[in-house]
Amino acid sequence: MGDEIVAPLRQITPRTDLNMVQQLTYLIDSILPGPDENPPSDFVDLEKLYVFCLTWSLGGSLIDEDRDKFNKFLS
């Protein structure tokens, strides 16, 4: 598993790899509490936050047919 070659997932609008990483970091930064607030200290809570941001930053621009593939990859 994971060693097969597949076609890249198709996006509604073309995006660079750097743009997708920037979007991921912007989303994480906007959701994390500010310096005055207590950040989540539980690993599970941080993981949920990361998966949510990953889903929207990388999967949000995919065409409908490729969203299922992306979902299976993350599962």
N, CA, C and O atoms as a Tripos MOL2 file, in Angstrom:
@<TRIPOS>MOLECULE
protein
  300   299    75     0     0
PROTEIN
NO_CHARGES

@<TRIPOS>ATOM
      1 N           0.8350   -1.1730    0.0000 N.3       1 MET1
      2 CA          0.0000    0.0000    0.0000 C.3       1 MET1
      3 C           0.8840    1.2420    0.0000 C.2       1 MET1
      4 O           1.8850    1.3000    0.7150 O.2       1 MET1
      5 N           0.5160    2.2210   -0.7950 N.am      2 GLY2
      6 CA          1.2620    3.4550   -0.8480 C.3       2 GLY2
      7 C           2.3890    3.4510   -1.8500 C.2       2 GLY2
      8 O           3.0490    4.4740   -2.0290 O.2       2 GLY2
      9 N           2.6350    2.3190   -2.5200 N.am      3 ASP3
     10 CA          3.7240    2.2890   -3.4750 C.3       3 ASP3
     11 C           3.2360    2.1890   -4.9170 C.2       3 ASP3
     12 O           4.0290    1.9230   -5.8200 O.2       3 ASP3
     13 N           1.9460    2.3980   -5.1430 N.am      4 GLU4
     14 CA          1.4380    2.4040   -6.5050 C.3       4 GLU4
     15 C           1.4660    3.8310   -7.0600 C.2       4 GLU4
     16 O           1.3510    4.8030   -6.3140 O.2       4 GLU4
     17 N           1.6170    3.9350   -8.3550 N.am      5 ILE5
     18 CA          1.6460    5.2410   -9.0130 C.3       5 ILE5
     19 C           0.2410    5.5680   -9.4920 C.2       5 ILE5
     20 O          -0.3790    4.7840  -10.2110 O.2       5 ILE5
     21 N          -0.2530    6.7270   -9.0890 N.am      6 VAL6
     22 CA         -1.5880    7.1610   -9.4740 C.3       6 VAL6
     23 C          -1.5140    8.5630  -10.0500 C.2       6 VAL6
     24 O          -0.5360    9.2820   -9.8440 O.2       6 VAL6
     25 N          -2.5530    8.9420  -10.7700 N.am      7 ALA7
     26 CA         -2.6070   10.2900  -11.3410 C.3       7 ALA7
     27 C          -2.8220   11.3040  -10.2220 C.2       7 ALA7
     28 O          -3.4980   11.0030   -9.2380 O.2       7 ALA7
     29 N          -2.2570   12.4990  -10.3610 N.am      8 PRO8
     30 CA         -2.4870   13.5290   -9.3370 C.3       8 PRO8
     31 C          -3.9610   13.8970   -9.2560 C.2       8 PRO8
     32 O          -4.6950   13.8060  -10.2410 O.2       8 PRO8
     33 N          -4.3770   14.3090   -8.0780 N.am      9 LEU9
     34 CA         -5.7570   14.7420   -7.8960 C.3       9 LEU9
     35 C          -5.9710   16.0500   -8.6560 C.2       9 LEU9
     36 O          -5.0940   16.9130   -8.6960 O.2       9 LEU9
     37 N          -7.1460   16.1770   -9.2550 N.am     10 ARG10
     38 CA         -7.4380   17.3600  -10.0770 C.3      10 ARG10
     39 C          -8.1370   18.4270   -9.2530 C.2      10 ARG10
     40 O          -8.9840   18.1290   -8.4120 O.2      10 ARG10
     41 N          -7.7690   19.6660   -9.5080 N.am     11 GLN11
     42 CA         -8.3210   20.7850   -8.7690 C.3      11 GLN11
     43 C          -9.1840   21.6520   -9.6800 C.2      11 GLN11
     44 O          -8.9890   21.6980  -10.8940 O.2      11 GLN11
     45 N         -10.1430   22.3370   -9.0600 N.am     12 ILE12
     46 CA        -11.0120   23.2410   -9.8100 C.3      12 ILE12
     47 C         -10.1970   24.3790  -10.3900 C.2      12 ILE12
     48 O         -10.3350   24.7190  -11.5650 O.2      12 ILE12
     49 N          -9.3490   24.9630   -9.5650 N.am     13 THR13
     50 CA         -8.4220   26.0000  -10.0140 C.3      13 THR13
     51 C          -7.0120   25.5230   -9.7150 C.2      13 THR13
     52 O          -6.7530   25.0220   -8.6210 O.2      13 THR13
     53 N          -6.1060   25.6650  -10.6510 N.am     14 PRO14
     54 CA         -4.7360   25.1870  -10.4150 C.3      14 PRO14
     55 C          -4.0890   25.9200   -9.2330 C.2      14 PRO14
     56 O          -4.2190   27.1360   -9.0910 O.2      14 PRO14
     57 N          -3.3980   25.1620   -8.4030 N.am     15 ARG15
     58 CA         -2.6920   25.7230   -7.2550 C.3      15 ARG15
     59 C          -1.3200   25.0860   -7.1640 C.2      15 ARG15
     60 O          -1.1510   23.9100   -7.4850 O.2      15 ARG15
     61 N          -0.3540   25.8520   -6.7350 N.am     16 THR16
     62 CA          0.9880   25.3220   -6.5570 C.3      16 THR16
     63 C           1.0830   24.6130   -5.2110 C.2      16 THR16
     64 O           0.2490   24.8150   -4.3280 O.2      16 THR16
     65 N           2.1030   23.7890   -5.0700 N.am     17 ASP17
     66 CA          2.3240   23.1120   -3.7920 C.3      17 ASP17
     67 C           2.5610   24.1310   -2.6790 C.2      17 ASP17
     68 O           2.0600   23.9820   -1.5640 O.2      17 ASP17
     69 N           3.3350   25.1690   -3.0020 N.am     18 LEU18
     70 CA          3.6110   26.1990   -2.0120 C.3      18 LEU18
     71 C           2.3300   26.8960   -1.5660 C.2      18 LEU18
     72 O           2.1630   27.1880   -0.3820 O.2      18 LEU18
     73 N           1.4290   27.1640   -2.5040 N.am     19 ASN19
     74 CA          0.1680   27.8060   -2.1560 C.3      19 ASN19
     75 C          -0.6580   26.9440   -1.2140 C.2      19 ASN19
     76 O          -1.2870   27.4590   -0.2910 O.2      19 ASN19
     77 N          -0.6610   25.6410   -1.4400 N.am     20 MET20
     78 CA         -1.4370   24.7530   -0.5710 C.3      20 MET20
     79 C          -0.8390   24.7000    0.8320 C.2      20 MET20
     80 O          -1.5770   24.6500    1.8160 O.2      20 MET20
     81 N           0.4890   24.7090    0.9320 N.am     21 VAL21
     82 CA          1.1360   24.7160    2.2460 C.3      21 VAL21
     83 C           0.8690   26.0420    2.9560 C.2      21 VAL21
     84 O           0.6110   26.0590    4.1590 O.2      21 VAL21
     85 N           0.9310   27.1500    2.2190 N.am     22 GLN22
     86 CA          0.6140   28.4520    2.8120 C.3      22 GLN22
     87 C          -0.8130   28.4760    3.3400 C.2      22 GLN22
     88 O          -1.0630   28.9520    4.4470 O.2      22 GLN22
     89 N          -1.7390   27.9670    2.5550 N.am     23 GLN23
     90 CA         -3.1380   27.9330    2.9850 C.3      23 GLN23
     91 C          -3.2960   27.1070    4.2540 C.2      23 GLN23
     92 O          -4.0490   27.4830    5.1530 O.2      23 GLN23
     93 N          -2.5890   25.9830    4.3310 N.am     24 LEU24
     94 CA         -2.6350   25.1450    5.5230 C.3      24 LEU24
     95 C          -2.1320   25.9130    6.7400 C.2      24 LEU24
     96 O          -2.7690   25.8900    7.7930 O.2      24 LEU24
     97 N          -1.0060   26.5850    6.6060 N.am     25 THR25
     98 CA         -0.4500   27.3170    7.7500 C.3      25 THR25
     99 C          -1.3270   28.5070    8.1310 C.2      25 THR25
    100 O          -1.4590   28.8130    9.3170 O.2      25 THR25
    101 N          -1.9280   29.1830    7.1560 N.am     26 TYR26
    102 CA         -2.8330   30.2940    7.4590 C.3      26 TYR26
    103 C          -4.0560   29.8070    8.2360 C.2      26 TYR26
    104 O          -4.4880   30.4510    9.1930 O.2      26 TYR26
    105 N          -4.6090   28.6720    7.8210 N.am     27 LEU27
    106 CA         -5.7710   28.1270    8.5240 C.3      27 LEU27
    107 C          -5.4240   27.7200    9.9610 C.2      27 LEU27
    108 O          -6.1680   28.0150   10.8960 O.2      27 LEU27
    109 N          -4.2990   27.0470   10.1210 N.am     28 ILE28
    110 CA         -3.8820   26.6480   11.4680 C.3      28 ILE28
    111 C          -3.6800   27.8790   12.3360 C.2      28 ILE28
    112 O          -4.1180   27.9130   13.4860 O.2      28 ILE28
    113 N          -3.0220   28.8820   11.7900 N.am     29 ASP29
    114 CA         -2.7560   30.1100   12.5370 C.3      29 ASP29
    115 C          -4.0490   30.8200   12.9250 C.2      29 ASP29
    116 O          -4.1420   31.3950   14.0100 O.2      29 ASP29
    117 N          -5.0420   30.7840   12.0470 N.am     30 SER30
    118 CA         -6.2950   31.4800   12.3470 C.3      30 SER30
    119 C          -7.1560   30.7330   13.3630 C.2      30 SER30
    120 O          -7.9820   31.3480   14.0380 O.2      30 SER30
    121 N          -6.9780   29.4260   13.4810 N.am     31 ILE31
    122 CA         -7.7960   28.6400   14.3980 C.3      31 ILE31
    123 C          -7.1610   28.5130   15.7810 C.2      31 ILE31
    124 O          -7.8710   28.4600   16.7860 O.2      31 ILE31
    125 N          -5.8350   28.4630   15.8410 N.am     32 LEU32
    126 CA         -5.1810   28.3640   17.1500 C.3      32 LEU32
    127 C          -5.4870   29.5960   17.9970 C.2      32 LEU32
    128 O          -5.5780   30.7040   17.4690 O.2      32 LEU32
    129 N          -5.6440   29.4120   19.2810 N.am     33 PRO33
    130 CA         -5.9090   30.5640   20.1470 C.3      33 PRO33
    131 C          -4.7140   31.5110   20.1800 C.2      33 PRO33
    132 O          -3.5830   31.1140   19.9000 O.2      33 PRO33
    133 N          -4.9780   32.7450   20.5210 N.am     34 GLY34
    134 CA         -3.9320   33.7540   20.6060 C.3      34 GLY34
    135 C          -3.0120   33.5160   21.7880 C.2      34 GLY34
    136 O          -3.2320   32.5940   22.5740 O.2      34 GLY34
    137 N          -1.9710   34.3510   21.9200 N.am     35 PRO35
    138 CA         -0.9970   34.1530   22.9980 C.3      35 PRO35
    139 C          -1.5880   34.3640   24.3950 C.2      35 PRO35
    140 O          -1.0380   33.8680   25.3780 O.2      35 PRO35
    141 N          -2.6920   35.0900   24.4890 N.am     36 ASP36
    142 CA         -3.3250   35.3300   25.7940 C.3      36 ASP36
    143 C          -4.1880   34.1640   26.2500 C.2      36 ASP36
    144 O          -4.5270   34.0630   27.4290 O.2      36 ASP36
    145 N          -4.5420   33.2900   25.3280 N.am     37 GLU37
    146 CA         -5.4430   32.1770   25.6280 C.3      37 GLU37
    147 C          -4.6520   30.8840   25.7970 C.2      37 GLU37
    148 O          -3.4930   30.7930   25.3930 O.2      37 GLU37
    149 N          -5.2860   29.9000   26.3920 N.am     38 ASN38
    150 CA         -4.6400   28.6030   26.5740 C.3      38 ASN38
    151 C          -4.7730   27.7690   25.3090 C.2      38 ASN38
    152 O          -5.8890   27.4950   24.8680 O.2      38 ASN38
    153 N          -3.6490   27.3590   24.7140 N.am     39 PRO39
    154 CA         -3.7400   26.5000   23.5280 C.3      39 PRO39
    155 C          -4.1300   25.0840   23.9250 C.2      39 PRO39
    156 O          -3.9260   24.6830   25.0710 O.2      39 PRO39
    157 N          -4.6910   24.3210   22.9870 N.am     40 PRO40
    158 CA         -5.0130   22.9260   23.3220 C.3      40 PRO40
    159 C          -3.7230   22.1680   23.6220 C.2      40 PRO40
    160 O          -2.7740   22.2160   22.8390 O.2      40 PRO40
    161 N          -3.6870   21.4820   24.7370 N.am     41 SER41
    162 CA         -2.4800   20.7470   25.1260 C.3      41 SER41
    163 C          -2.5980   19.2560   24.8320 C.2      41 SER41
    164 O          -1.5970   18.5380   24.8460 O.2      41 SER41
    165 N          -3.7930   18.7960   24.5700 N.am     42 ASP42
    166 CA         -4.0250   17.3920   24.2820 C.3      42 ASP42
    167 C          -3.6580   17.1110   22.8240 C.2      42 ASP42
    168 O          -4.0770   17.8330   21.9190 O.2      42 ASP42
    169 N          -2.8780   16.0640   22.6110 N.am     43 PHE43
    170 CA         -2.4410   15.7170   21.2510 C.3      43 PHE43
    171 C          -3.6300   15.4410   20.3400 C.2      43 PHE43
    172 O          -3.6110   15.8290   19.1710 O.2      43 PHE43
    173 N          -4.6470   14.7880   20.8460 N.am     44 VAL44
    174 CA         -5.8180   14.4470   20.0370 C.3      44 VAL44
    175 C          -6.5160   15.7190   19.5450 C.2      44 VAL44
    176 O          -6.9550   15.7800   18.3960 O.2      44 VAL44
    177 N          -6.6180   16.7220   20.4010 N.am     45 ASP45
    178 CA         -7.2360   17.9840   19.9880 C.3      45 ASP45
    179 C          -6.4190   18.6760   18.9060 C.2      45 ASP45
    180 O          -6.9790   19.2160   17.9510 O.2      45 ASP45
    181 N          -5.1000   18.6630   19.0510 N.am     46 LEU46
    182 CA         -4.2350   19.2670   18.0300 C.3      46 LEU46
    183 C          -4.3170   18.4960   16.7160 C.2      46 LEU46
    184 O          -4.2960   19.0880   15.6370 O.2      46 LEU46
    185 N          -4.4110   17.1810   16.8150 N.am     47 GLU47
    186 CA         -4.5220   16.3580   15.6120 C.3      47 GLU47
    187 C          -5.8340   16.6420   14.8740 C.2      47 GLU47
    188 O          -5.8510   16.7200   13.6460 O.2      47 GLU47
    189 N          -6.9190   16.7930   15.6120 N.am     48 LYS48
    190 CA         -8.2100   17.1230   15.0000 C.3      48 LYS48
    191 C          -8.1470   18.4550   14.2870 C.2      48 LYS48
    192 O          -8.6560   18.5960   13.1760 O.2      48 LYS48
    193 N          -7.5210   19.4360   14.9240 N.am     49 LEU49
    194 CA         -7.3580   20.7500   14.3190 C.3      49 LEU49
    195 C          -6.5460   20.6530   13.0290 C.2      49 LEU49
    196 O          -6.8980   21.2640   12.0190 O.2      49 LEU49
    197 N          -5.4640   19.8870   13.0680 N.am     50 TYR50
    198 CA         -4.6050   19.7330   11.8960 C.3      50 TYR50
    199 C          -5.3460   19.0440   10.7450 C.2      50 TYR50
    200 O          -5.2620   19.4890    9.6000 O.2      50 TYR50
    201 N          -6.0590   17.9770   11.0420 N.am     51 VAL51
    202 CA         -6.7910   17.2550    9.9910 C.3      51 VAL51
    203 C          -7.8790   18.1400    9.3900 C.2      51 VAL51
    204 O          -8.0970   18.1060    8.1790 O.2      51 VAL51
    205 N          -8.5590   18.9260   10.2090 N.am     52 PHE52
    206 CA         -9.5670   19.8580    9.7020 C.3      52 PHE52
    207 C          -8.9260   20.8530    8.7250 C.2      52 PHE52
    208 O          -9.4410   21.0700    7.6280 O.2      52 PHE52
    209 N          -7.8100   21.4490    9.1270 N.am     53 CYS53
    210 CA         -7.1380   22.4310    8.2790 C.3      53 CYS53
    211 C          -6.5690   21.7740    7.0260 C.2      53 CYS53
    212 O          -6.6160   22.3620    5.9450 O.2      53 CYS53
    213 N          -6.0390   20.5740    7.1550 N.am     54 LEU54
    214 CA         -5.5090   19.8510    6.0060 C.3      54 LEU54
    215 C          -6.6130   19.5500    5.0000 C.2      54 LEU54
    216 O          -6.4260   19.7000    3.7920 O.2      54 LEU54
    217 N          -7.7580   19.1260    5.5090 N.am     55 THR55
    218 CA         -8.8830   18.8140    4.6350 C.3      55 THR55
    219 C          -9.3050   20.0170    3.8130 C.2      55 THR55
    220 O          -9.5200   19.9010    2.6060 O.2      55 THR55
    221 N          -9.4250   21.1690    4.4530 N.am     56 TRP56
    222 CA         -9.8910   22.3510    3.7270 C.3      56 TRP56
    223 C          -8.8100   22.9930    2.8760 C.2      56 TRP56
    224 O          -9.1100   23.5010    1.7960 O.2      56 TRP56
    225 N          -7.5680   22.9870    3.3230 N.am     57 SER57
    226 CA         -6.5210   23.6450    2.5470 C.3      57 SER57
    227 C          -6.1120   22.8330    1.3230 C.2      57 SER57
    228 O          -5.8300   23.4070    0.2710 O.2      57 SER57
    229 N          -6.0760   21.5150    1.4410 N.am     58 LEU58
    230 CA         -5.6730   20.6840    0.3070 C.3      58 LEU58
    231 C          -6.8690   20.1180   -0.4540 C.2      58 LEU58
    232 O          -6.8250   20.0080   -1.6790 O.2      58 LEU58
    233 N          -7.9210   19.7640    0.2500 N.am     59 GLY59
    234 CA         -9.0560   19.1180   -0.3880 C.3      59 GLY59
    235 C         -10.1550   20.0500   -0.8490 C.2      59 GLY59
    236 O         -11.0180   19.6460   -1.6270 O.2      59 GLY59
    237 N         -10.1430   21.2880   -0.3870 N.am     60 GLY60
    238 CA        -11.2190   22.2200   -0.7090 C.3      60 GLY60
    239 C         -11.3270   22.5860   -2.1700 C.2      60 GLY60
    240 O         -12.4140   22.9200   -2.6410 O.2      60 GLY60
    241 N         -10.2320   22.5310   -2.8960 N.am     61 SER61
    242 CA        -10.2670   22.9370   -4.3050 C.3      61 SER61
    243 C         -10.3240   21.7510   -5.2670 C.2      61 SER61
    244 O         -10.2030   21.9320   -6.4780 O.2      61 SER61
    245 N         -10.5070   20.5420   -4.7370 N.am     62 LEU62
    246 CA        -10.5670   19.3590   -5.6040 C.3      62 LEU62
    247 C         -11.9170   19.2580   -6.3040 C.2      62 LEU62
    248 O         -12.9440   19.6960   -5.7840 O.2      62 LEU62
    249 N         -11.8880   18.6650   -7.4980 N.am     63 ILE63
    250 CA        -13.1480   18.4150   -8.1880 C.3      63 ILE63
    251 C         -13.8820   17.2890   -7.4610 C.2      63 ILE63
    252 O         -13.2710   16.5150   -6.7240 O.2      63 ILE63
    253 N         -15.1750   17.2060   -7.6710 N.am     64 ASP64
    254 CA        -16.0050   16.2480   -6.9300 C.3      64 ASP64
    255 C         -15.5040   14.8080   -7.0550 C.2      64 ASP64
    256 O         -15.4970   14.0710   -6.0690 O.2      64 ASP64
    257 N         -15.0900   14.4040   -8.2440 N.am     65 GLU65
    258 CA        -14.6800   13.0170   -8.4630 C.3      65 GLU65
    259 C         -13.4360   12.6520   -7.6570 C.2      65 GLU65
    260 O         -13.2600   11.4890   -7.2940 O.2      65 GLU65
    261 N         -12.5770   13.6180   -7.3740 N.am     66 ASP66
    262 CA        -11.3340   13.3230   -6.6640 C.3      66 ASP66
    263 C         -11.4420   13.5290   -5.1550 C.2      66 ASP66
    264 O         -10.5140   13.1800   -4.4260 O.2      66 ASP66
    265 N         -12.5330   14.0790   -4.6760 N.am     67 ARG67
    266 CA        -12.6860   14.2850   -3.2300 C.3      67 ARG67
    267 C         -12.7920   12.9570   -2.4870 C.2      67 ARG67
    268 O         -12.2980   12.8330   -1.3670 O.2      67 ARG67
    269 N         -13.4290   11.9680   -3.1000 N.am     68 ASP68
    270 CA        -13.5170   10.6460   -2.4670 C.3      68 ASP68
    271 C         -12.1310   10.0130   -2.3320 C.2      68 ASP68
    272 O         -11.8290    9.3960   -1.3110 O.2      68 ASP68
    273 N         -11.2950   10.1620   -3.3520 N.am     69 LYS69
    274 CA         -9.9300    9.6290   -3.2860 C.3      69 LYS69
    275 C          -9.1530   10.3000   -2.1580 C.2      69 LYS69
    276 O          -8.4350    9.6340   -1.4140 O.2      69 LYS69
    277 N          -9.2950   11.6010   -2.0330 N.am     70 PHE70
    278 CA         -8.6130   12.3510   -0.9860 C.3      70 PHE70
    279 C          -9.1090   11.9030    0.3930 C.2      70 PHE70
    280 O          -8.3160   11.7380    1.3190 O.2      70 PHE70
    281 N         -10.4070   11.7090    0.5190 N.am     71 ASN71
    282 CA        -10.9870   11.2570    1.7900 C.3      71 ASN71
    283 C         -10.4680    9.8830    2.1720 C.2      71 ASN71
    284 O         -10.1620    9.6400    3.3390 O.2      71 ASN71
    285 N         -10.3650    8.9820    1.2060 N.am     72 LYS72
    286 CA         -9.8510    7.6440    1.4850 C.3      72 LYS72
    287 C          -8.3790    7.7030    1.8760 C.2      72 LYS72
    288 O          -7.9260    6.9270    2.7170 O.2      72 LYS72
    289 N          -7.6390    8.6150    1.2730 N.am     73 PHE73
    290 CA         -6.2290    8.7680    1.6110 C.3      73 PHE73
    291 C          -6.0660    9.2350    3.0580 C.2      73 PHE73
    292 O          -5.1810    8.7620    3.7690 O.2      73 PHE73
    293 N          -6.9180   10.1620    3.4890 N.am     74 LEU74
    294 CA         -6.8130   10.6760    4.8550 C.3      74 LEU74
    295 C          -7.3510    9.7060    5.9120 C.2      74 LEU74
    296 O          -6.9700    9.7820    7.0800 O.2      74 LEU74
    297 N          -8.2210    8.8130    5.5040 N.am     75 SER75
    298 CA         -8.8380    7.8790    6.4700 C.3      75 SER75
    299 C          -7.8820    6.8150    6.9390 C.2      75 SER75
    300 O          -8.2530    5.9640    7.7470 O.2      75 SER75
@<TRIPOS>BOND
     1     1     2 1
     2     2     3 1
     3     3     4 2
     4     3     5 am
     5     5     6 1
     6     6     7 1
     7     7     8 2
     8     7     9 am
     9     9    10 1
    10    10    11 1
    11    11    12 2
    12    11    13 am
    13    13    14 1
    14    14    15 1
    15    15    16 2
    16    15    17 am
    17    17    18 1
    18    18    19 1
    19    19    20 2
    20    19    21 am
    21    21    22 1
    22    22    23 1
    23    23    24 2
    24    23    25 am
    25    25    26 1
    26    26    27 1
    27    27    28 2
    28    27    29 am
    29    29    30 1
    30    30    31 1
    31    31    32 2
    32    31    33 am
    33    33    34 1
    34    34    35 1
    35    35    36 2
    36    35    37 am
    37    37    38 1
    38    38    39 1
    39    39    40 2
    40    39    41 am
    41    41    42 1
    42    42    43 1
    43    43    44 2
    44    43    45 am
    45    45    46 1
    46    46    47 1
    47    47    48 2
    48    47    49 am
    49    49    50 1
    50    50    51 1
    51    51    52 2
    52    51    53 am
    53    53    54 1
    54    54    55 1
    55    55    56 2
    56    55    57 am
    57    57    58 1
    58    58    59 1
    59    59    60 2
    60    59    61 am
    61    61    62 1
    62    62    63 1
    63    63    64 2
    64    63    65 am
    65    65    66 1
    66    66    67 1
    67    67    68 2
    68    67    69 am
    69    69    70 1
    70    70    71 1
    71    71    72 2
    72    71    73 am
    73    73    74 1
    74    74    75 1
    75    75    76 2
    76    75    77 am
    77    77    78 1
    78    78    79 1
    79    79    80 2
    80    79    81 am
    81    81    82 1
    82    82    83 1
    83    83    84 2
    84    83    85 am
    85    85    86 1
    86    86    87 1
    87    87    88 2
    88    87    89 am
    89    89    90 1
    90    90    91 1
    91    91    92 2
    92    91    93 am
    93    93    94 1
    94    94    95 1
    95    95    96 2
    96    95    97 am
    97    97    98 1
    98    98    99 1
    99    99   100 2
   100    99   101 am
   101   101   102 1
   102   102   103 1
   103   103   104 2
   104   103   105 am
   105   105   106 1
   106   106   107 1
   107   107   108 2
   108   107   109 am
   109   109   110 1
   110   110   111 1
   111   111   112 2
   112   111   113 am
   113   113   114 1
   114   114   115 1
   115   115   116 2
   116   115   117 am
   117   117   118 1
   118   118   119 1
   119   119   120 2
   120   119   121 am
   121   121   122 1
   122   122   123 1
   123   123   124 2
   124   123   125 am
   125   125   126 1
   126   126   127 1
   127   127   128 2
   128   127   129 am
   129   129   130 1
   130   130   131 1
   131   131   132 2
   132   131   133 am
   133   133   134 1
   134   134   135 1
   135   135   136 2
   136   135   137 am
   137   137   138 1
   138   138   139 1
   139   139   140 2
   140   139   141 am
   141   141   142 1
   142   142   143 1
   143   143   144 2
   144   143   145 am
   145   145   146 1
   146   146   147 1
   147   147   148 2
   148   147   149 am
   149   149   150 1
   150   150   151 1
   151   151   152 2
   152   151   153 am
   153   153   154 1
   154   154   155 1
   155   155   156 2
   156   155   157 am
   157   157   158 1
   158   158   159 1
   159   159   160 2
   160   159   161 am
   161   161   162 1
   162   162   163 1
   163   163   164 2
   164   163   165 am
   165   165   166 1
   166   166   167 1
   167   167   168 2
   168   167   169 am
   169   169   170 1
   170   170   171 1
   171   171   172 2
   172   171   173 am
   173   173   174 1
   174   174   175 1
   175   175   176 2
   176   175   177 am
   177   177   178 1
   178   178   179 1
   179   179   180 2
   180   179   181 am
   181   181   182 1
   182   182   183 1
   183   183   184 2
   184   183   185 am
   185   185   186 1
   186   186   187 1
   187   187   188 2
   188   187   189 am
   189   189   190 1
   190   190   191 1
   191   191   192 2
   192   191   193 am
   193   193   194 1
   194   194   195 1
   195   195   196 2
   196   195   197 am
   197   197   198 1
   198   198   199 1
   199   199   200 2
   200   199   201 am
   201   201   202 1
   202   202   203 1
   203   203   204 2
   204   203   205 am
   205   205   206 1
   206   206   207 1
   207   207   208 2
   208   207   209 am
   209   209   210 1
   210   210   211 1
   211   211   212 2
   212   211   213 am
   213   213   214 1
   214   214   215 1
   215   215   216 2
   216   215   217 am
   217   217   218 1
   218   218   219 1
   219   219   220 2
   220   219   221 am
   221   221   222 1
   222   222   223 1
   223   223   224 2
   224   223   225 am
   225   225   226 1
   226   226   227 1
   227   227   228 2
   228   227   229 am
   229   229   230 1
   230   230   231 1
   231   231   232 2
   232   231   233 am
   233   233   234 1
   234   234   235 1
   235   235   236 2
   236   235   237 am
   237   237   238 1
   238   238   239 1
   239   239   240 2
   240   239   241 am
   241   241   242 1
   242   242   243 1
   243   243   244 2
   244   243   245 am
   245   245   246 1
   246   246   247 1
   247   247   248 2
   248   247   249 am
   249   249   250 1
   250   250   251 1
   251   251   252 2
   252   251   253 am
   253   253   254 1
   254   254   255 1
   255   255   256 2
   256   255   257 am
   257   257   258 1
   258   258   259 1
   259   259   260 2
   260   259   261 am
   261   261   262 1
   262   262   263 1
   263   263   264 2
   264   263   265 am
   265   265   266 1
   266   266   267 1
   267   267   268 2
   268   267   269 am
   269   269   270 1
   270   270   271 1
   271   271   272 2
   272   271   273 am
   273   273   274 1
   274   274   275 1
   275   275   276 2
   276   275   277 am
   277   277   278 1
   278   278   279 1
   279   279   280 2
   280   279   281 am
   281   281   282 1
   282   282   283 1
   283   283   284 2
   284   283   285 am
   285   285   286 1
   286   286   287 1
   287   287   288 2
   288   287   289 am
   289   289   290 1
   290   290   291 1
   291   291   292 2
   292   291   293 am
   293   293   294 1
   294   294   295 1
   295   295   296 2
   296   295   297 am
   297   297   298 1
   298   298   299 1
   299   299   300 2
@<TRIPOS>SUBSTRUCTURE
     1 MET1         2 RESIDUE 1 A MET
     2 GLY2         6 RESIDUE 1 A GLY
     3 ASP3        10 RESIDUE 1 A ASP
     4 GLU4        14 RESIDUE 1 A GLU
     5 ILE5        18 RESIDUE 1 A ILE
     6 VAL6        22 RESIDUE 1 A VAL
     7 ALA7        26 RESIDUE 1 A ALA
     8 PRO8        30 RESIDUE 1 A PRO
     9 LEU9        34 RESIDUE 1 A LEU
    10 ARG10       38 RESIDUE 1 A ARG
    11 GLN11       42 RESIDUE 1 A GLN
    12 ILE12       46 RESIDUE 1 A ILE
    13 THR13       50 RESIDUE 1 A THR
    14 PRO14       54 RESIDUE 1 A PRO
    15 ARG15       58 RESIDUE 1 A ARG
    16 THR16       62 RESIDUE 1 A THR
    17 ASP17       66 RESIDUE 1 A ASP
    18 LEU18       70 RESIDUE 1 A LEU
    19 ASN19       74 RESIDUE 1 A ASN
    20 MET20       78 RESIDUE 1 A MET
    21 VAL21       82 RESIDUE 1 A VAL
    22 GLN22       86 RESIDUE 1 A GLN
    23 GLN23       90 RESIDUE 1 A GLN
    24 LEU24       94 RESIDUE 1 A LEU
    25 THR25       98 RESIDUE 1 A THR
    26 TYR26      102 RESIDUE 1 A TYR
    27 LEU27      106 RESIDUE 1 A LEU
    28 ILE28      110 RESIDUE 1 A ILE
    29 ASP29      114 RESIDUE 1 A ASP
    30 SER30      118 RESIDUE 1 A SER
    31 ILE31      122 RESIDUE 1 A ILE
    32 LEU32      126 RESIDUE 1 A LEU
    33 PRO33      130 RESIDUE 1 A PRO
    34 GLY34      134 RESIDUE 1 A GLY
    35 PRO35      138 RESIDUE 1 A PRO
    36 ASP36      142 RESIDUE 1 A ASP
    37 GLU37      146 RESIDUE 1 A GLU
    38 ASN38      150 RESIDUE 1 A ASN
    39 PRO39      154 RESIDUE 1 A PRO
    40 PRO40      158 RESIDUE 1 A PRO
    41 SER41      162 RESIDUE 1 A SER
    42 ASP42      166 RESIDUE 1 A ASP
    43 PHE43      170 RESIDUE 1 A PHE
    44 VAL44      174 RESIDUE 1 A VAL
    45 ASP45      178 RESIDUE 1 A ASP
    46 LEU46      182 RESIDUE 1 A LEU
    47 GLU47      186 RESIDUE 1 A GLU
    48 LYS48      190 RESIDUE 1 A LYS
    49 LEU49      194 RESIDUE 1 A LEU
    50 TYR50      198 RESIDUE 1 A TYR
    51 VAL51      202 RESIDUE 1 A VAL
    52 PHE52      206 RESIDUE 1 A PHE
    53 CYS53      210 RESIDUE 1 A CYS
    54 LEU54      214 RESIDUE 1 A LEU
    55 THR55      218 RESIDUE 1 A THR
    56 TRP56      222 RESIDUE 1 A TRP
    57 SER57      226 RESIDUE 1 A SER
    58 LEU58      230 RESIDUE 1 A LEU
    59 GLY59      234 RESIDUE 1 A GLY
    60 GLY60      238 RESIDUE 1 A GLY
    61 SER61      242 RESIDUE 1 A SER
    62 LEU62      246 RESIDUE 1 A LEU
    63 ILE63      250 RESIDUE 1 A ILE
    64 ASP64      254 RESIDUE 1 A ASP
    65 GLU65      258 RESIDUE 1 A GLU
    66 ASP66      262 RESIDUE 1 A ASP
    67 ARG67      266 RESIDUE 1 A ARG
    68 ASP68      270 RESIDUE 1 A ASP
    69 LYS69      274 RESIDUE 1 A LYS
    70 PHE70      278 RESIDUE 1 A PHE
    71 ASN71      282 RESIDUE 1 A ASN
    72 LYS72      286 RESIDUE 1 A LYS
    73 PHE73      290 RESIDUE 1 A PHE
    74 LEU74      294 RESIDUE 1 A LEU
    75 SER75      298 RESIDUE 1 A SER
